[in-house]
């Protein structure tokens, strides 16, 4: 049922036929060398916000202290360098310790050379997922691997859209 509240404005009253959307609070964390991983992190955060979730977006150097009580979910990504995550990301993952993180939903992503993706080589996202799973966190979707055309980029065509779609799949998995 609609109620008129002013010039061309209505408030829609909730009804039993509309599912209640519960907004969750999450954080998208990333490291980046040339800005490609940041672009993907921004796309993911935007897609999650479109689903109604409250989402913080931070480069890991600016993330400060994070605690499990502060967030319902985590998304974390890094560029792939020599088959693994950046050194800064490896150090940062040490913050995900303790019982509070166990069972916390997450997904990992990375940016890497298209050739590496096609060859099935190891990636930062896979290593991030493995480390967080070992700490008891729960991945809800597969690792998102985003291709870059060269060492410094740019992202391959359609990469931002692919990241948004993956984030929407994650949001759906949150329940």
Beta strands, then each sheet from edge to edge (+ up, - down):
strand 1: 2-6
strand 2: 9-12
strand 3: 25-30
strand 4: 54-59
strand 5: 73-79
strand 6: 105-113
strand 7: 138-139
strand 8: 144-148
sheet 1: 1+ 2-
sheet 2: 4+ 3+ 5+ 6+ 7+
sheet 3: 4+ 3+ 5+ 6+ 8+
end
